[in-house]
């Protein structure tokens, strides 16, 4: 049953016009609240640079090897051709490691997020005004 729930989430998420699949980590311990605030500061700068509203779904979970230090997995839309390498660098300057990949619906990122969504220990956050954005 769990696998079917993960697949359903992944299928649903794959219907959206995502731009990036993102993983963000922290080099120093932070609370979940601090993690979200840091993400939000980064996102506000991305919004200003792109000139567009940023929509996302975020899964926040505790790091597998570092205890209660959260890390974030996201699908984002609205980046309007921003260079993902520059935004990886921006995150790394003040927070920790990041991995940003252009979203390709054939590579399974939505199913990876779906797997995380089905985990009862993960915290899920949708952007304000989350809506379907088609590519």
Phi and psi in degrees as a GROMACS rama.xvg file:
@    title "Ramachandran Plot"
@    xaxis  label "Phi"
@    yaxis  label "Psi"
@TYPE xy
-56.1232  -44.0714  UNK-2
-62.3902  -37.5109  UNK-3
-65.9957  -38.0031  UNK-4
-64.6077  -44.947  UNK-5
-59.2185  -44.6677  UNK-6
-63.4301  -40.831  UNK-7
-64.2731  -44.0682  UNK-8
-59.6199  -48.1715  UNK-9
-59.9438  -43.9261  UNK-10
-61.7077  -45.9707  UNK-11
-61.1589  -47.6023  UNK-12
-65.4929  -30.0572  UNK-13
-69.8972  -11.7614  UNK-14
-80.4895  -7.47187  UNK-15
-93.9569  158.055  UNK-16
-90.7819  66.3588  UNK-17
-70.5595  150.967  UNK-18
-101.376  -42.6616  UNK-19
-131.742  149.484  UNK-20
-110.94  122.555  UNK-21
-126.831  138.78  UNK-22
-125.774  128.245  UNK-23
-124.202  133.073  UNK-24
-125.205  174.476  UNK-25
-126.974  134.651  UNK-26
-80.2555  -23.0333  UNK-27
-122.15  152.328  UNK-28
-57.0641  135.792  UNK-29
-139.06  155.314  UNK-30
-80.9335  169.256  UNK-31
-63.0984  -37.6279  UNK-32
-63.3588  -45.2837  UNK-33
-63.758  -38.9325  UNK-34
-59.9537  -45.5296  UNK-35
-65.6835  -41.3167  UNK-36
-60.7518  -41.441  UNK-37
-65.9985  -42.2366  UNK-38
-59.4688  -45.0615  UNK-39
-62.5813  -39.8973  UNK-40
-60.7685  -44.2237  UNK-41
-62.5953  -44.1679  UNK-42
-64.7583  -39.4278  UNK-43
-61.7256  -41.3392  UNK-44
-64.8438  -39.98  UNK-45
-63.7927  -41.6993  UNK-46
-60.6098  -44.9518  UNK-47
-61.8174  -44.7047  UNK-48
-66.6683  -39.7783  UNK-49
-81.8744  -20.8251  UNK-50
68.9817  24.9989  UNK-51
-141.595  154.808  UNK-52
-70.588  135.267  UNK-53
-98.0637  122.149  UNK-54
-105.175  146.044  UNK-55
-157.597  161.83  UNK-56
-124.972  130.928  UNK-57
-121.763  137.71  UNK-58
-116.688  121.277  UNK-59
-108.114  125.078  UNK-60
-138.878  158.876  UNK-61
-70.5869  144.335  UNK-62
-66.3601  134.876  UNK-63
-57.8246  -37.4862  UNK-64
-110.367  -10.1816  UNK-65
-116.708  27.9825  UNK-66
67.6379  -130.037  UNK-67
-85.9741  11.9045  UNK-68
-76.0297  119.55  UNK-69
-75.3721  158.546  UNK-70
-138.012  161.48  UNK-71
-121.497  137.952  UNK-72
-119.784  133.387  UNK-73
-140.484  151.437  UNK-74
-112.888  129.751  UNK-75
-124.995  146.518  UNK-76
-133.281  158.938  UNK-77
99.2704  13.3837  UNK-78
-81.5922  -10.0104  UNK-79
47.6091  49.7858  UNK-80
77.1223  12.0076  UNK-81
-59.7719  150.146  UNK-82
-79.4075  114.883  UNK-83
-63.8024  -29.5555  UNK-84
-66.7119  -37.8089  UNK-85
-65.1755  -37.5115  UNK-86
-76.9806  -28.1348  UNK-87
-62.9874  -46.3396  UNK-88
-60.9983  -43.6512  UNK-89
-58.754  -43.4894  UNK-90
-63.7224  -46.3254  UNK-91
-63.9952  -29.329  UNK-92
-59.0919  -34.3528  UNK-93
-124.651  -11.2711  UNK-94
-123.279  -53.3946  UNK-95
165.714  -148.226  UNK-96
-88.2877  153.944  UNK-97
-144.77  152.459  UNK-98
-136.049  121.648  UNK-99
-126.054  123.563  UNK-100
-122.741  143.464  UNK-101
-60.6493  136.322  UNK-102
-74.6172  130.159  UNK-103
-127.371  114.143  UNK-104
-60.4982  -15.1561  UNK-105
-88.0171  -8.14036  UNK-106
-96.3708  -4.944  UNK-107
92.6092  8.79271  UNK-108
-61.4375  -37.9112  UNK-109
-65.0633  -32.9278  UNK-110
-74.3822  -32.8227  UNK-111
-63.667  -46.9215  UNK-112
-62.8241  -39.6892  UNK-113
-58.941  -39.7713  UNK-114
-62.4534  -42.8807  UNK-115
-67.2886  -38.2632  UNK-116
-62.5216  -33.9148  UNK-117
-76.169  -11.4775  UNK-118
-78.6118  121.504  UNK-119
-67.0204  -15.2087  UNK-120
-87.4392  -11.5538  UNK-121
-84.3053  147.123  UNK-122
-102.486  131.456  UNK-123
-111.239  132.75  UNK-124
-132.262  125.713  UNK-125
-100.309  145.629  UNK-126
-63.7155  154.587  UNK-127
-61.4971  138.034  UNK-128
68.9454  23.363  UNK-129
-51.1467  128.631  UNK-130
-149.225  164.641  UNK-131
-72.7962  124.314  UNK-132
-119.549  114.411  UNK-133
-92.809  149.507  UNK-134
